[in-house]
């Protein structure tokens, strides 16, 4: 299982957590690339509000 959660957007950098079995890795995305991935449907929410887990956006789980 692999999933990415967007934790924060600061200027032109998107700060994310990449989840794999047994590990969480912080990754950074260029904001322009992130917005393109949102348009492509890779991220599934609109990034306007954080949810109860303090996440702005997420991907589906990939196996």
PDB file of N, CA, C and O in Angstrom:
ATOM      1  N   UNK A   1       0.838  -1.178   0.000  1.00  0.00           N
ATOM      2  CA  UNK A   1       0.000   0.000   0.000  1.00  0.00           C
ATOM      3  C   UNK A   1       0.881   1.238   0.000  1.00  0.00           C
ATOM      4  O   UNK A   1       1.842   1.325   0.764  1.00  0.00           O
ATOM      5  N   UNK A   2       0.556   2.180  -0.846  1.00  0.00           N
ATOM      6  CA  UNK A   2       1.245   3.471  -0.903  1.00  0.00           C
ATOM      7  C   UNK A   2       0.177   4.557  -0.945  1.00  0.00           C
ATOM      8  O   UNK A   2      -0.803   4.443  -1.682  1.00  0.00           O
ATOM      9  N   UNK A   3       0.369   5.611  -0.152  1.00  0.00           N
ATOM     10  CA  UNK A   3      -0.570   6.723  -0.126  1.00  0.00           C
ATOM     11  C   UNK A   3       0.200   7.992   0.217  1.00  0.00           C
ATOM     12  O   UNK A   3       1.197   7.947   0.938  1.00  0.00           O
ATOM     13  N   UNK A   4      -0.270   9.130  -0.307  1.00  0.00           N
ATOM     14  CA  UNK A   4       0.348  10.424  -0.025  1.00  0.00           C
ATOM     15  C   UNK A   4      -0.695  11.333   0.611  1.00  0.00           C
ATOM     16  O   UNK A   4      -1.803  11.475   0.095  1.00  0.00           O
ATOM     17  N   UNK A   5      -0.333  11.949   1.736  1.00  0.00           N
ATOM     18  CA  UNK A   5      -1.162  12.960   2.386  1.00  0.00           C
ATOM     19  C   UNK A   5      -0.467  14.309   2.273  1.00  0.00           C
ATOM     20  O   UNK A   5       0.733  14.415   2.528  1.00  0.00           O
ATOM     21  N   UNK A   6      -1.209  15.332   1.895  1.00  0.00           N
ATOM     22  CA  UNK A   6      -0.693  16.703   1.858  1.00  0.00           C
ATOM     23  C   UNK A   6      -0.912  17.315   3.234  1.00  0.00           C
ATOM     24  O   UNK A   6      -2.045  17.429   3.701  1.00  0.00           O
ATOM     25  N   UNK A   7       0.178  17.706   3.874  1.00  0.00           N
ATOM     26  CA  UNK A   7       0.104  18.247   5.225  1.00  0.00           C
ATOM     27  C   UNK A   7       0.074  19.768   5.252  1.00  0.00           C
ATOM     28  O   UNK A   7      -0.595  20.363   6.097  1.00  0.00           O
ATOM     29  N   UNK A   8       0.803  20.404   4.322  1.00  0.00           N
ATOM     30  CA  UNK A   8       0.923  21.859   4.361  1.00  0.00           C
ATOM     31  C   UNK A   8       1.375  22.380   3.004  1.00  0.00           C
ATOM     32  O   UNK A   8       2.101  21.704   2.273  1.00  0.00           O
ATOM     33  N   UNK A   9       0.933  23.597   2.678  1.00  0.00           N
ATOM     34  CA  UNK A   9       1.398  24.274   1.473  1.00  0.00           C
ATOM     35  C   UNK A   9       2.010  25.595   1.909  1.00  0.00           C
ATOM     36  O   UNK A   9       1.338  26.436   2.506  1.00  0.00           O
ATOM     37  N   UNK A  10       3.293  25.772   1.605  1.00  0.00           N
ATOM     38  CA  UNK A  10       4.026  26.980   1.986  1.00  0.00           C
ATOM     39  C   UNK A  10       4.622  27.583   0.717  1.00  0.00           C
ATOM     40  O   UNK A  10       5.533  27.017   0.112  1.00  0.00           O
ATOM     41  N   UNK A  11       4.096  28.731   0.329  1.00  0.00           N
ATOM     42  CA  UNK A  11       4.524  29.411  -0.897  1.00  0.00           C
ATOM     43  C   UNK A  11       4.426  28.443  -2.087  1.00  0.00           C
ATOM     44  O   UNK A  11       3.324  28.053  -2.474  1.00  0.00           O
ATOM     45  N   UNK A  12       5.552  28.059  -2.661  1.00  0.00           N
ATOM     46  CA  UNK A  12       5.519  27.190  -3.851  1.00  0.00           C
ATOM     47  C   UNK A  12       5.913  25.749  -3.538  1.00  0.00           C
ATOM     48  O   UNK A  12       6.245  24.981  -4.441  1.00  0.00           O
ATOM     49  N   UNK A  13       5.875  25.383  -2.250  1.00  0.00           N
ATOM     50  CA  UNK A  13       6.258  24.031  -1.834  1.00  0.00           C
ATOM     51  C   UNK A  13       5.082  23.346  -1.135  1.00  0.00           C
ATOM     52  O   UNK A  13       4.427  23.926  -0.268  1.00  0.00           O
ATOM     53  N   UNK A  14       4.834  22.104  -1.533  1.00  0.00           N
ATOM     54  CA  UNK A  14       3.783  21.289  -0.921  1.00  0.00           C
ATOM     55  C   UNK A  14       4.468  20.211  -0.083  1.00  0.00           C
ATOM     56  O   UNK A  14       5.238  19.402  -0.600  1.00  0.00           O
ATOM     57  N   UNK A  15       4.177  20.215   1.213  1.00  0.00           N
ATOM     58  CA  UNK A  15       4.804  19.279   2.149  1.00  0.00           C
ATOM     59  C   UNK A  15       3.856  18.105   2.354  1.00  0.00           C
ATOM     60  O   UNK A  15       2.697  18.281   2.729  1.00  0.00           O
ATOM     61  N   UNK A  16       4.376  16.894   2.099  1.00  0.00           N
ATOM     62  CA  UNK A  16       3.545  15.690   2.114  1.00  0.00           C
ATOM     63  C   UNK A  16       4.184  14.592   2.947  1.00  0.00           C
ATOM     64  O   UNK A  16       5.381  14.615   3.231  1.00  0.00           O
ATOM     65  N   UNK A  17       3.350  13.628   3.331  1.00  0.00           N
ATOM     66  CA  UNK A  17       3.819  12.372   3.903  1.00  0.00           C
ATOM     67  C   UNK A  17       3.512  11.261   2.909  1.00  0.00           C
ATOM     68  O   UNK A  17       2.386  11.132   2.429  1.00  0.00           O
ATOM     69  N   UNK A  18       4.516  10.472   2.613  1.00  0.00           N
ATOM     70  CA  UNK A  18       4.369   9.290   1.768  1.00  0.00           C
ATOM     71  C   UNK A  18       4.341   8.080   2.689  1.00  0.00           C
ATOM     72  O   UNK A  18       5.299   7.823   3.419  1.00  0.00           O
ATOM     73  N   UNK A  19       3.234   7.335   2.653  1.00  0.00           N
ATOM     74  CA  UNK A  19       3.065   6.161   3.517  1.00  0.00           C
ATOM     75  C   UNK A  19       3.292   4.896   2.708  1.00  0.00           C
ATOM     76  O   UNK A  19       2.688   4.696   1.654  1.00  0.00           O
ATOM     77  N   UNK A  20       4.167   4.050   3.217  1.00  0.00           N
ATOM     78  CA  UNK A  20       4.377   2.711   2.681  1.00  0.00           C
ATOM     79  C   UNK A  20       4.245   1.753   3.849  1.00  0.00           C
ATOM     80  O   UNK A  20       4.240   2.200   4.996  1.00  0.00           O
ATOM     81  N   UNK A  21       4.138   0.462   3.610  1.00  0.00           N
ATOM     82  CA  UNK A  21       4.032  -0.466   4.738  1.00  0.00           C
ATOM     83  C   UNK A  21       5.214  -0.319   5.703  1.00  0.00           C
ATOM     84  O   UNK A  21       6.359  -0.595   5.345  1.00  0.00           O
ATOM     85  N   UNK A  22       4.921   0.114   6.912  1.00  0.00           N
ATOM     86  CA  UNK A  22       5.940   0.212   7.945  1.00  0.00           C
ATOM     87  C   UNK A  22       6.791   1.460   7.921  1.00  0.00           C
ATOM     88  O   UNK A  22       7.747   1.558   8.690  1.00  0.00           O
ATOM     89  N   UNK A  23       6.475   2.427   7.057  1.00  0.00           N
ATOM     90  CA  UNK A  23       7.329   3.608   6.978  1.00  0.00           C
ATOM     91  C   UNK A  23       6.527   4.830   6.533  1.00  0.00           C
ATOM     92  O   UNK A  23       5.607   4.724   5.721  1.00  0.00           O
ATOM     93  N   UNK A  24       6.893   5.993   7.082  1.00  0.00           N
ATOM     94  CA  UNK A  24       6.347   7.282   6.648  1.00  0.00           C
ATOM     95  C   UNK A  24       7.540   8.153   6.260  1.00  0.00           C
ATOM     96  O   UNK A  24       8.481   8.314   7.037  1.00  0.00           O
ATOM     97  N   UNK A  25       7.491   8.715   5.044  1.00  0.00           N
ATOM     98  CA  UNK A  25       8.585   9.535   4.542  1.00  0.00           C
ATOM     99  C   UNK A  25       8.036  10.906   4.147  1.00  0.00           C
ATOM    100  O   UNK A  25       7.037  10.995   3.432  1.00  0.00           O
ATOM    101  N   UNK A  26       8.679  11.957   4.605  1.00  0.00           N
ATOM    102  CA  UNK A  26       8.287  13.312   4.222  1.00  0.00           C
ATOM    103  C   UNK A  26       8.816  13.581   2.820  1.00  0.00           C
ATOM    104  O   UNK A  26       9.987  13.328   2.536  1.00  0.00           O
ATOM    105  N   UNK A  27       7.942  14.101   1.928  1.00  0.00           N
ATOM    106  CA  UNK A  27       8.354  14.469   0.580  1.00  0.00           C
ATOM    107  C   UNK A  27       7.880  15.894   0.294  1.00  0.00           C
ATOM    108  O   UNK A  27       6.916  16.369   0.894  1.00  0.00           O
ATOM    109  N   UNK A  28       8.558  16.558  -0.614  1.00  0.00           N
ATOM    110  CA  UNK A  28       8.209  17.912  -1.025  1.00  0.00           C
ATOM    111  C   UNK A  28       7.874  17.906  -2.508  1.00  0.00           C
ATOM    112  O   UNK A  28       8.562  17.270  -3.305  1.00  0.00           O
ATOM    113  N   UNK A  29       6.819  18.615  -2.873  1.00  0.00           N
ATOM    114  CA  UNK A  29       6.433  18.758  -4.269  1.00  0.00           C
ATOM    115  C   UNK A  29       6.438  20.230  -4.635  1.00  0.00           C
ATOM    116  O   UNK A  29       6.120  21.085  -3.809  1.00  0.00           O
ATOM    117  N   UNK A  30       6.796  20.519  -5.860  1.00  0.00           N
ATOM    118  CA  UNK A  30       6.622  21.847  -6.405  1.00  0.00           C
ATOM    119  C   UNK A  30       5.129  22.111  -6.514  1.00  0.00           C
ATOM    120  O   UNK A  30       4.383  21.235  -6.950  1.00  0.00           O
ATOM    121  N   UNK A  31       4.678  23.295  -6.129  1.00  0.00           N
ATOM    122  CA  UNK A  31       3.243  23.584  -6.119  1.00  0.00           C
ATOM    123  C   UNK A  31       2.619  23.447  -7.511  1.00  0.00           C
ATOM    124  O   UNK A  31       1.489  22.974  -7.630  1.00  0.00           O
ATOM    125  N   UNK A  32       3.321  23.846  -8.546  1.00  0.00           N
ATOM    126  CA  UNK A  32       2.802  23.736  -9.903  1.00  0.00           C
ATOM    127  C   UNK A  32       2.579  22.262 -10.268  1.00  0.00           C
ATOM    128  O   UNK A  32       1.555  21.918 -10.858  1.00  0.00           O
ATOM    129  N   UNK A  33       3.527  21.402  -9.922  1.00  0.00           N
ATOM    130  CA  UNK A  33       3.366  19.966 -10.177  1.00  0.00           C
ATOM    131  C   UNK A  33       2.176  19.411  -9.394  1.00  0.00           C
ATOM    132  O   UNK A  33       1.400  18.609  -9.913  1.00  0.00           O
ATOM    133  N   UNK A  34       2.040  19.848  -8.140  1.00  0.00           N
ATOM    134  CA  UNK A  34       0.918  19.411  -7.305  1.00  0.00           C
ATOM    135  C   UNK A  34      -0.416  19.791  -7.931  1.00  0.00           C
ATOM    136  O   UNK A  34      -1.334  18.973  -7.996  1.00  0.00           O
ATOM    137  N   UNK A  35      -0.523  21.036  -8.391  1.00  0.00           N
ATOM    138  CA  UNK A  35      -1.770  21.488  -9.005  1.00  0.00           C
ATOM    139  C   UNK A  35      -2.089  20.693 -10.275  1.00  0.00           C
ATOM    140  O   UNK A  35      -3.254  20.399 -10.543  1.00  0.00           O
ATOM    141  N   UNK A  36      -1.078  20.348 -11.046  1.00  0.00           N
ATOM    142  CA  UNK A  36      -1.297  19.514 -12.230  1.00  0.00           C
ATOM    143  C   UNK A  36      -1.777  18.117 -11.833  1.00  0.00           C
ATOM    144  O   UNK A  36      -2.664  17.557 -12.477  1.00  0.00           O
ATOM    145  N   UNK A  37      -1.194  17.558 -10.780  1.00  0.00           N
ATOM    146  CA  UNK A  37      -1.635  16.243 -10.296  1.00  0.00           C
ATOM    147  C   UNK A  37      -3.071  16.304  -9.783  1.00  0.00           C
ATOM    148  O   UNK A  37      -3.825  15.341  -9.931  1.00  0.00           O
ATOM    149  N   UNK A  38      -3.454  17.434  -9.178  1.00  0.00           N
ATOM    150  CA  UNK A  38      -4.848  17.599  -8.748  1.00  0.00           C
ATOM    151  C   UNK A  38      -5.781  17.607  -9.961  1.00  0.00           C
ATOM    152  O   UNK A  38      -6.832  16.967  -9.942  1.00  0.00           O
ATOM    153  N   UNK A  39      -5.399  18.330 -11.011  1.00  0.00           N
ATOM    154  CA  UNK A  39      -6.207  18.370 -12.230  1.00  0.00           C
ATOM    155  C   UNK A  39      -6.348  16.985 -12.848  1.00  0.00           C
ATOM    156  O   UNK A  39      -7.387  16.657 -13.421  1.00  0.00           O
ATOM    157  N   UNK A  40      -5.295  16.172 -12.730  1.00  0.00           N
ATOM    158  CA  UNK A  40      -5.304  14.810 -13.281  1.00  0.00           C
ATOM    159  C   UNK A  40      -6.108  13.838 -12.433  1.00  0.00           C
ATOM    160  O   UNK A  40      -6.347  12.708 -12.857  1.00  0.00           O
ATOM    161  N   UNK A  41      -6.534  14.257 -11.235  1.00  0.00           N
ATOM    162  CA  UNK A  41      -7.308  13.398 -10.355  1.00  0.00           C
ATOM    163  C   UNK A  41      -6.483  12.504  -9.455  1.00  0.00           C
ATOM    164  O   UNK A  41      -7.029  11.611  -8.807  1.00  0.00           O
ATOM    165  N   UNK A  42      -5.173  12.725  -9.399  1.00  0.00           N
ATOM    166  CA  UNK A  42      -4.309  11.905  -8.541  1.00  0.00           C
ATOM    167  C   UNK A  42      -4.604  12.183  -7.070  1.00  0.00           C
ATOM    168  O   UNK A  42      -4.691  11.254  -6.267  1.00  0.00           O
ATOM    169  N   UNK A  43      -4.761  13.475  -6.712  1.00  0.00           N
ATOM    170  CA  UNK A  43      -5.199  13.849  -5.376  1.00  0.00           C
ATOM    171  C   UNK A  43      -6.711  14.005  -5.419  1.00  0.00           C
ATOM    172  O   UNK A  43      -7.257  14.495  -6.407  1.00  0.00           O
ATOM    173  N   UNK A  44      -7.398  13.588  -4.345  1.00  0.00           N
ATOM    174  CA  UNK A  44      -8.851  13.413  -4.441  1.00  0.00           C
ATOM    175  C   UNK A  44      -9.682  14.509  -3.773  1.00  0.00           C
ATOM    176  O   UNK A  44     -10.910  14.468  -3.845  1.00  0.00           O
ATOM    177  N   UNK A  45      -9.047  15.479  -3.131  1.00  0.00           N
ATOM    178  CA  UNK A  45      -9.815  16.560  -2.494  1.00  0.00           C
ATOM    179  C   UNK A  45      -9.367  17.916  -3.035  1.00  0.00           C
ATOM    180  O   UNK A  45      -8.486  17.989  -3.891  1.00  0.00           O
ATOM    181  N   UNK A  46      -9.986  19.001  -2.524  1.00  0.00           N
ATOM    182  CA  UNK A  46      -9.715  20.326  -3.083  1.00  0.00           C
ATOM    183  C   UNK A  46      -8.642  21.133  -2.346  1.00  0.00           C
ATOM    184  O   UNK A  46      -8.288  22.218  -2.809  1.00  0.00           O
ATOM    185  N   UNK A  47      -8.129  20.664  -1.255  1.00  0.00           N
ATOM    186  CA  UNK A  47      -7.056  21.318  -0.474  1.00  0.00           C
ATOM    187  C   UNK A  47      -7.475  22.621   0.188  1.00  0.00           C
ATOM    188  O   UNK A  47      -6.615  23.419   0.561  1.00  0.00           O
ATOM    189  N   UNK A  48      -8.757  22.856   0.341  1.00  0.00           N
ATOM    190  CA  UNK A  48      -9.201  24.121   0.934  1.00  0.00           C
ATOM    191  C   UNK A  48      -9.289  24.068   2.455  1.00  0.00           C
ATOM    192  O   UNK A  48      -9.126  25.093   3.116  1.00  0.00           O
ATOM    193  N   UNK A  49      -9.546  22.878   3.025  1.00  0.00           N
ATOM    194  CA  UNK A  49      -9.662  22.741   4.480  1.00  0.00           C
ATOM    195  C   UNK A  49      -8.986  21.456   4.934  1.00  0.00           C
ATOM    196  O   UNK A  49      -8.988  20.445   4.232  1.00  0.00           O
ATOM    197  N   UNK A  50      -8.406  21.523   6.130  1.00  0.00           N
ATOM    198  CA  UNK A  50      -7.820  20.320   6.715  1.00  0.00           C
ATOM    199  C   UNK A  50      -8.915  19.464   7.328  1.00  0.00           C
ATOM    200  O   UNK A  50      -9.912  19.983   7.830  1.00  0.00           O
ATOM    201  N   UNK A  51      -8.728  18.156   7.286  1.00  0.00           N
ATOM    202  CA  UNK A  51      -9.691  17.243   7.904  1.00  0.00           C
ATOM    203  C   UNK A  51      -9.297  16.983   9.359  1.00  0.00           C
ATOM    204  O   UNK A  51      -8.378  17.617   9.879  1.00  0.00           O
ATOM    205  N   UNK A  52      -9.980  16.063  10.006  1.00  0.00           N
ATOM    206  CA  UNK A  52      -9.728  15.774  11.422  1.00  0.00           C
ATOM    207  C   UNK A  52      -8.333  15.193  11.669  1.00  0.00           C
ATOM    208  O   UNK A  52      -7.842  15.228  12.797  1.00  0.00           O
ATOM    209  N   UNK A  53      -7.695  14.664  10.631  1.00  0.00           N
ATOM    210  CA  UNK A  53      -6.337  14.132  10.755  1.00  0.00           C
ATOM    211  C   UNK A  53      -5.285  15.181  10.394  1.00  0.00           C
ATOM    212  O   UNK A  53      -4.106  14.856  10.248  1.00  0.00           O
ATOM    213  N   UNK A  54      -5.713  16.453  10.249  1.00  0.00           N
ATOM    214  CA  UNK A  54      -4.816  17.567   9.919  1.00  0.00           C
ATOM    215  C   UNK A  54      -4.201  17.418   8.519  1.00  0.00           C
ATOM    216  O   UNK A  54      -3.041  17.765   8.300  1.00  0.00           O
ATOM    217  N   UNK A  55      -5.003  16.892   7.573  1.00  0.00           N
ATOM    218  CA  UNK A  55      -4.563  16.644   6.204  1.00  0.00           C
ATOM    219  C   UNK A  55      -5.364  17.530   5.245  1.00  0.00           C
ATOM    220  O   UNK A  55      -6.590  17.596   5.327  1.00  0.00           O
ATOM    221  N   UNK A  56      -4.659  18.206   4.340  1.00  0.00           N
ATOM    222  CA  UNK A  56      -5.308  19.049   3.334  1.00  0.00           C
ATOM    223  C   UNK A  56      -5.851  18.246   2.155  1.00  0.00           C
ATOM    224  O   UNK A  56      -6.931  18.534   1.639  1.00  0.00           O
ATOM    225  N   UNK A  57      -5.094  17.243   1.740  1.00  0.00           N
ATOM    226  CA  UNK A  57      -5.479  16.450   0.582  1.00  0.00           C
ATOM    227  C   UNK A  57      -4.823  15.080   0.703  1.00  0.00           C
ATOM    228  O   UNK A  57      -3.916  14.882   1.512  1.00  0.00           O
ATOM    229  N   UNK A  58      -5.287  14.151  -0.100  1.00  0.00           N
ATOM    230  CA  UNK A  58      -4.753  12.794  -0.039  1.00  0.00           C
ATOM    231  C   UNK A  58      -4.943  12.116  -1.389  1.00  0.00           C
ATOM    232  O   UNK A  58      -5.677  12.599  -2.252  1.00  0.00           O
ATOM    233  N   UNK A  59      -4.274  11.002  -1.546  1.00  0.00           N
ATOM    234  CA  UNK A  59      -4.473  10.151  -2.710  1.00  0.00           C
ATOM    235  C   UNK A  59      -5.279   8.937  -2.249  1.00  0.00           C
ATOM    236  O   UNK A  59      -5.457   8.724  -1.050  1.00  0.00           O
ATOM    237  N   UNK A  60      -5.754   8.163  -3.182  1.00  0.00           N
ATOM    238  CA  UNK A  60      -6.310   6.872  -2.794  1.00  0.00           C
ATOM    239  C   UNK A  60      -5.132   5.961  -2.458  1.00  0.00           C
ATOM    240  O   UNK A  60      -3.981   6.297  -2.733  1.00  0.00           O
ATOM    241  N   UNK A  61      -5.424   4.823  -1.870  1.00  0.00           N
ATOM    242  CA  UNK A  61      -4.366   3.860  -1.541  1.00  0.00           C
ATOM    243  C   UNK A  61      -4.043   3.058  -2.796  1.00  0.00           C
ATOM    244  O   UNK A  61      -4.936   2.510  -3.442  1.00  0.00           O
ATOM    245  N   UNK A  62      -2.769   2.997  -3.130  1.00  0.00           N
ATOM    246  CA  UNK A  62      -2.325   2.205  -4.272  1.00  0.00           C
ATOM    247  C   UNK A  62      -1.652   0.949  -3.765  1.00  0.00           C
ATOM    248  O   UNK A  62      -0.825   0.988  -2.854  1.00  0.00           O
ATOM    249  N   UNK A  63      -2.019  -0.153  -4.366  1.00  0.00           N
ATOM    250  CA  UNK A  63      -1.430  -1.445  -3.958  1.00  0.00           C
ATOM    251  C   UNK A  63      -0.469  -1.941  -4.987  1.00  0.00           C
ATOM    252  O   UNK A  63       0.121  -3.007  -4.817  1.00  0.00           O
TER     253      UNK A  63
END
